Amino acid sequence: SSTAQGKLRFSWKGDGKPEKVDWEGQRNQFDCAVEEGLQQVVLVGTMTGTQKDSFLNSIGEGDGDQIVMWKRKAEVYLIDLCKKSKMKYTIIHAGGLSDLPGGKAPVKLGVDDKLREVKNLRIPRADIAKACVQALACDLAKDRSFDMSSIEGAEPMDPSKGLEKLLREMGDV
């Protein structure tokens, strides 16, 4: 719902605010992953982490519930946890998501929200899911965080080694 000032407002179900879900919930999952001896965690986050005035931080109650800030706090925790253990991480900051079929949209990787500086399109959830699965078998994706979006002029992601190809094109950053 929206208010008279035009700012988007809504409430969270139960105790499901971003601090509880995106910070405490993820932190608990990461701790369990280390305790269980998992080899790698693949996490899907959101782009706009470098933008303090991100619209996503402003929605919710009061001045906003800082969704992206809590997500980034969990990512930093995961990275620090992996440095102290043998577990690896891959963090994919997805651009705006769509329900279109995967494998057809032009896909590009980047860092630090630079993909937001060019016309980016919504990326199919199926392409993000494919990247998550491929990250488990891709050494270039280990201990790395990157943005993933659909950009005009890019090529669709290869169904088998697409993430590795995209990471090679992106280079070491």
Phi and psi restraints in degrees (value plus and minus 20) as a CYANA .aco file:
   2 SER   PHI    -146.0  -106.0
   2 SER   PSI     141.6   181.6
   3 THR   PHI    -120.7   -80.7
   3 THR   PSI     158.1   198.1
   4 ALA   PHI     -82.1   -42.1
   4 ALA   PSI     -49.3    -9.3
   5 GLN   PHI     -97.9   -57.9
   5 GLN   PSI     -27.5    12.5
   6 GLY   PHI      68.3   108.3
   6 GLY   PSI     -18.2    21.8
   7 LYS   PHI    -101.5   -61.5
   7 LYS   PSI     112.9   152.9
   8 LEU   PHI     -85.1   -45.1
   8 LEU   PSI     108.8   148.8
   9 ARG   PHI    -150.0  -110.0
   9 ARG   PSI     121.6   161.6
  10 PHE   PHI    -179.7  -139.7
  10 PHE   PSI     147.7   187.7
  11 SER   PHI    -136.3   -96.3
  11 SER   PSI     136.6   176.6
  12 TRP   PHI    -111.2   -71.2
  12 TRP   PSI     128.5   168.5
  13 LYS   PHI     -94.4   -54.4
  13 LYS   PSI     112.4   152.4
  14 GLY   PHI      34.8    74.8
  14 GLY   PSI    -148.4  -108.4
  15 ASP   PHI    -122.1   -82.1
  15 ASP   PSI      11.9    51.9
  16 GLY   PHI    -109.3   -69.3
  16 GLY   PSI      13.0    53.0
  17 LYS   PHI     -88.5   -48.5
  17 LYS   PSI     137.7   177.7
  18 PRO   PHI     -74.0   -34.0
  18 PRO   PSI     -56.2   -16.2
  19 GLU   PHI     -80.0   -40.0
  19 GLU   PSI     -61.6   -21.6
  20 LYS   PHI     -92.7   -52.7
  20 LYS   PSI     -65.8   -25.8
  21 VAL   PHI    -101.2   -61.2
  21 VAL   PSI     -76.4   -36.4
  22 ASP   PHI     -98.8   -58.8
  22 ASP   PSI     -43.8    -3.8
  23 TRP   PHI    -123.3   -83.3
  23 TRP   PSI     -88.0   -48.0
  24 GLU   PHI     -84.9   -44.9
  24 GLU   PSI     -61.7   -21.7
  25 GLY   PHI     -83.7   -43.7
  25 GLY   PSI     -66.6   -26.6
  26 GLN   PHI     -87.4   -47.4
  26 GLN   PSI     -60.9   -20.9
  27 ARG   PHI     -77.0   -37.0
  27 ARG   PSI     -64.2   -24.2
  28 ASN   PHI     -82.8   -42.8
  28 ASN   PSI     -60.9   -20.9
  29 GLN   PHI     -84.1   -44.1
  29 GLN   PSI     -61.8   -21.8
  30 PHE   PHI     -84.9   -44.9
  30 PHE   PSI     -62.1   -22.1
  31 ASP   PHI     -80.7   -40.7
  31 ASP   PSI     -62.7   -22.7
  32 CYS   PHI     -83.7   -43.7
  32 CYS   PSI     -58.5   -18.5
  33 ALA   PHI     -80.7   -40.7
  33 ALA   PSI     -62.5   -22.5
  34 VAL   PHI     -87.3   -47.3
  34 VAL   PSI     -65.6   -25.6
  35 GLU   PHI     -78.2   -38.2
  35 GLU   PSI     -55.7   -15.7
  36 GLU   PHI    -106.0   -66.0
  36 GLU   PSI     -23.1    16.9
  37 GLY   PHI      56.0    96.0
  37 GLY   PSI       6.9    46.9
  38 LEU   PHI     -81.1   -41.1
  38 LEU   PSI     128.4   168.4
  39 GLN   PHI    -106.0   -66.0
  39 GLN   PSI     -49.7    -9.7
  40 GLN   PHI    -175.6  -135.6
  40 GLN   PSI     124.9   164.9
  41 VAL   PHI    -136.1   -96.1
  41 VAL   PSI     109.8   149.8
  42 VAL   PHI    -130.5   -90.5
  42 VAL   PSI     100.5   140.5
  43 LEU   PHI    -139.1   -99.1
  43 LEU   PSI     112.5   152.5
  44 VAL   PHI    -121.0   -81.0
  44 VAL   PSI     101.7   141.7
  45 GLY   PHI    -135.9   -95.9
  45 GLY   PSI    -174.9  -134.9
  46 THR   PHI    -149.3  -109.3
  46 THR   PSI     129.4   169.4
  47 MET   PHI     -89.6   -49.6
  47 MET   PSI     156.1   196.1
  48 THR   PHI      66.0   106.0
  48 THR   PSI      -8.9    31.1
  49 GLY   PHI     -85.8   -45.8
  49 GLY   PSI     -40.9    -0.9
  50 THR   PHI    -111.3   -71.3
  50 THR   PSI     -21.2    18.8
  51 GLN   PHI    -130.4   -90.4
  51 GLN   PSI      80.5   120.5
  52 LYS   PHI     -80.0   -40.0
  52 LYS   PSI     -47.8    -7.8
  53 ASP   PHI    -113.6   -73.6
  53 ASP   PSI       2.2    42.2
  54 SER   PHI     -73.7   -33.7
  54 SER   PSI     115.1   155.1
  55 PHE   PHI     -73.0   -33.0
  55 PHE   PSI     -58.1   -18.1
  56 LEU   PHI     -81.6   -41.6
  56 LEU   PSI     -51.1   -11.1
  57 ASN   PHI     -92.6   -52.6
  57 ASN   PSI     -42.8    -2.8
  58 SER   PHI    -107.8   -67.8
  58 SER   PSI     -37.0     3.0
  59 ILE   PHI    -101.4   -61.4
  59 ILE   PSI     133.8   173.8
  60 GLY   PHI      94.9   134.9
  60 GLY   PSI    -171.3  -131.3
  61 GLU   PHI    -110.5   -70.5
  61 GLU   PSI     136.3   176.3
  62 GLY   PHI      38.3    78.3
  62 GLY   PSI    -146.0  -106.0
  63 ASP   PHI    -104.9   -64.9
  63 ASP   PSI     -12.7    27.3
  64 GLY   PHI      92.3   132.3
  64 GLY   PSI     138.0   178.0
  65 ASP   PHI    -121.9   -81.9
  65 ASP   PSI      -7.2    32.8
  66 GLN   PHI      34.6    74.6
  66 GLN   PSI      28.4    68.4
  67 ILE   PHI     -74.9   -34.9
  67 ILE   PSI     -72.3   -32.3
  68 VAL   PHI     -85.1   -45.1
  68 VAL   PSI     -59.0   -19.0
  69 MET   PHI     -79.3   -39.3
  69 MET   PSI     -64.5   -24.5
  70 TRP   PHI     -87.7   -47.7
  70 TRP   PSI     -57.3   -17.3
  71 LYS   PHI     -82.8   -42.8
  71 LYS   PSI     -64.5   -24.5
  72 ARG   PHI     -86.5   -46.5
  72 ARG   PSI     -56.2   -16.2
  73 LYS   PHI     -80.9   -40.9
  73 LYS   PSI     -61.4   -21.4
  74 ALA   PHI     -85.7   -45.7
  74 ALA   PSI     -58.1   -18.1
  75 GLU   PHI     -83.4   -43.4
  75 GLU   PSI     -64.5   -24.5
  76 VAL   PHI     -81.3   -41.3
  76 VAL   PSI     -60.7   -20.7
  77 TYR   PHI     -80.8   -40.8
  77 TYR   PSI     -65.2   -25.2
  78 LEU   PHI     -80.9   -40.9
  78 LEU   PSI     -65.9   -25.9
  79 ILE   PHI     -80.8   -40.8
  79 ILE   PSI     -66.4   -26.4
  80 ASP   PHI     -82.7   -42.7
  80 ASP   PSI     -60.4   -20.4
  81 LEU   PHI     -83.1   -43.1
  81 LEU   PSI     -61.8   -21.8
  82 CYS   PHI     -86.5   -46.5
  82 CYS   PSI     -55.3   -15.3
  83 LYS   PHI     -83.7   -43.7
  83 LYS   PSI     -49.7    -9.7
  84 LYS   PHI    -110.6   -70.6
  84 LYS   PSI     -27.1    12.9
  85 SER   PHI    -151.8  -111.8
  85 SER   PSI    -194.4  -154.4
  86 LYS   PHI    -111.8   -71.8
  86 LYS   PSI     -22.4    17.6
  87 MET   PHI     -93.5   -53.5
  87 MET   PSI     123.8   163.8
  88 LYS   PHI    -124.3   -84.3
  88 LYS   PSI     142.4   182.4
  89 TYR   PHI    -154.9  -114.9
  89 TYR   PSI     134.5   174.5
  90 THR   PHI    -157.3  -117.3
  90 THR   PSI     105.5   145.5
  91 ILE   PHI    -137.9   -97.9
  91 ILE   PSI     101.2   141.2
  92 ILE   PHI    -129.5   -89.5
  92 ILE   PSI      95.2   135.2
  93 HIS   PHI    -109.9   -69.9
  93 HIS   PSI      82.8   122.8
  94 ALA   PHI     -99.2   -59.2
  94 ALA   PSI     123.3   163.3
  95 GLY   PHI     -95.3   -55.3
  95 GLY   PSI    -189.4  -149.4
  96 GLY   PHI     -76.4   -36.4
  96 GLY   PSI     117.7   157.7
  97 LEU   PHI    -117.1   -77.1
  97 LEU   PSI     130.3   170.3
  98 SER   PHI    -151.9  -111.9
  98 SER   PSI     146.3   186.3
  99 ASP   PHI    -119.7   -79.7
  99 ASP   PSI      -7.5    32.5
 100 LEU   PHI     -84.7   -44.7
 100 LEU   PSI     137.5   177.5
 101 PRO   PHI     -82.6   -42.6
 101 PRO   PSI     127.2   167.2
 102 GLY   PHI     -98.7   -58.7
 102 GLY   PSI     147.2   187.2
 103 GLY   PHI      63.5   103.5
 103 GLY   PSI     -17.2    22.8
 104 LYS   PHI    -139.9   -99.9
 104 LYS   PSI     -48.1    -8.1
 105 ALA   PHI     -95.7   -55.7
 105 ALA   PSI     125.5   165.5
 106 PRO   PHI     -92.0   -52.0
 106 PRO   PSI     106.8   146.8
 107 VAL   PHI    -138.7   -98.7
 107 VAL   PSI     119.9   159.9
 108 LYS   PHI    -160.7  -120.7
 108 LYS   PSI     128.2   168.2
 109 LEU   PHI    -128.4   -88.4
 109 LEU   PSI     135.3   175.3
 110 GLY   PHI    -181.8  -141.8
 110 GLY   PSI    -190.6  -150.6
 111 VAL   PHI    -160.6  -120.6
 111 VAL   PSI     140.5   180.5
 112 ASP   PHI      33.6    73.6
 112 ASP   PSI      16.3    56.3
 113 ASP   PHI      43.1    83.1
 113 ASP   PSI      -2.4    37.6
 114 LYS   PHI     -83.3   -43.3
 114 LYS   PSI     -48.2    -8.2
 115 LEU   PHI     -85.2   -45.2
 115 LEU   PSI     -40.7    -0.7
 116 ARG   PHI     -94.5   -54.5
 116 ARG   PSI     -34.7     5.3
 117 GLU   PHI     -99.5   -59.5
 117 GLU   PSI     -35.1     4.9
 118 VAL   PHI    -132.0   -92.0
 118 VAL   PSI     146.4   186.4
 119 LYS   PHI     -86.1   -46.1
 119 LYS   PSI      89.9   129.9
 120 ASN   PHI    -130.9   -90.9
 120 ASN   PSI     129.3   169.3
 121 LEU   PHI    -127.5   -87.5
 121 LEU   PSI     152.3   192.3
 122 ARG   PHI     -93.4   -53.4
 122 ARG   PSI     117.0   157.0
 123 ILE   PHI    -119.2   -79.2
 123 ILE   PSI     114.8   154.8
 124 PRO   PHI     -81.3   -41.3
 124 PRO   PSI     116.9   156.9
 125 ARG   PHI     -75.0   -35.0
 125 ARG   PSI     -55.5   -15.5
 126 ALA   PHI     -81.4   -41.4
 126 ALA   PSI     -55.1   -15.1
 127 ASP   PHI     -90.5   -50.5
 127 ASP   PSI     -57.9   -17.9
 128 ILE   PHI     -85.0   -45.0
 128 ILE   PSI     -63.6   -23.6
 129 ALA   PHI     -81.7   -41.7
 129 ALA   PSI     -62.1   -22.1
 130 LYS   PHI     -81.6   -41.6
 130 LYS   PSI     -62.4   -22.4
 131 ALA   PHI     -83.5   -43.5
 131 ALA   PSI     -57.9   -17.9
 132 CYS   PHI     -81.6   -41.6
 132 CYS   PSI     -66.1   -26.1
 133 VAL   PHI     -85.3   -45.3
 133 VAL   PSI     -64.7   -24.7
 134 GLN   PHI     -84.9   -44.9
 134 GLN   PSI     -50.7   -10.7
 135 ALA   PHI     -80.9   -40.9
 135 ALA   PSI     -49.7    -9.7
 136 LEU   PHI     -86.0   -46.0
 136 LEU   PSI     -46.2    -6.2
 137 ALA   PHI    -132.0   -92.0
 137 ALA   PSI     -10.0    30.0
 138 CYS   PHI    -133.6   -93.6
 138 CYS   PSI      90.0   130.0
 139 ASP   PHI     -80.6   -40.6
 139 ASP   PSI     -53.3   -13.3
 140 LEU   PHI     -85.4   -45.4
 140 LEU   PSI     -40.3    -0.3
 141 ALA   PHI    -108.5   -68.5
 141 ALA   PSI     -31.6     8.4
 142 LYS   PHI     -96.1   -56.1
 142 LYS   PSI     118.9   158.9
 143 ASP   PHI      35.2    75.2
 143 ASP   PSI      28.0    68.0
 144 ARG   PHI    -165.5  -125.5
 144 ARG   PSI     127.8   167.8
 145 SER   PHI    -149.6  -109.6
 145 SER   PSI     119.6   159.6
 146 PHE   PHI    -176.2  -136.2
 146 PHE   PSI     140.8   180.8
 147 ASP   PHI    -111.3   -71.3
 147 ASP   PSI     129.2   169.2
 148 MET   PHI    -160.6  -120.6
 148 MET   PSI     102.7   142.7
 149 SER   PHI    -168.1  -128.1
 149 SER   PSI     154.7   194.7
 150 SER   PHI    -120.1   -80.1
 150 SER   PSI     106.5   146.5
 151 ILE   PHI    -148.2  -108.2
 151 ILE   PSI     114.7   154.7
 152 GLU   PHI     -77.4   -37.4
 152 GLU   PSI     116.9   156.9
 153 GLY   PHI      72.9   112.9
 153 GLY   PSI     -33.2     6.8
 154 ALA   PHI    -104.1   -64.1
 154 ALA   PSI     156.5   196.5
 155 GLU   PHI    -127.5   -87.5
 155 GLU   PSI     135.4   175.4
 156 PRO   PHI     -82.0   -42.0
 156 PRO   PSI     133.0   173.0
 157 MET   PHI     -93.6   -53.6
 157 MET   PSI     112.5   152.5
 158 ASP   PHI     -81.8   -41.8
 158 ASP   PSI     115.3   155.3
 159 PRO   PHI     -85.2   -45.2
 159 PRO   PSI     -43.2    -3.2
 160 SER   PHI    -128.9   -88.9
 160 SER   PSI     -64.1   -24.1
 161 LYS   PHI    -143.6  -103.6
 161 LYS   PSI       8.0    48.0
 162 GLY   PHI     -83.2   -43.2
 162 GLY   PSI     -61.4   -21.4
 163 LEU   PHI     -85.4   -45.4
 163 LEU   PSI     -64.9   -24.9
 164 GLU   PHI     -79.5   -39.5
 164 GLU   PSI     -63.7   -23.7
 165 LYS   PHI     -81.1   -41.1
 165 LYS   PSI     -66.4   -26.4
 166 LEU   PHI     -82.6   -42.6
 166 LEU   PSI     -59.6   -19.6
 167 LEU   PHI     -87.5   -47.5
 167 LEU   PSI     -58.6   -18.6
 168 ARG   PHI     -83.9   -43.9
 168 ARG   PSI     -61.3   -21.3
 169 GLU   PHI     -83.9   -43.9
 169 GLU   PSI     -56.3   -16.3
 170 MET   PHI     -89.6   -49.6
 170 MET   PSI     -54.7   -14.7
 171 GLY   PHI      62.2   102.2
 171 GLY   PSI    -191.8  -151.8
 172 ASP   PHI    -108.2   -68.2
 172 ASP   PSI      95.5   135.5
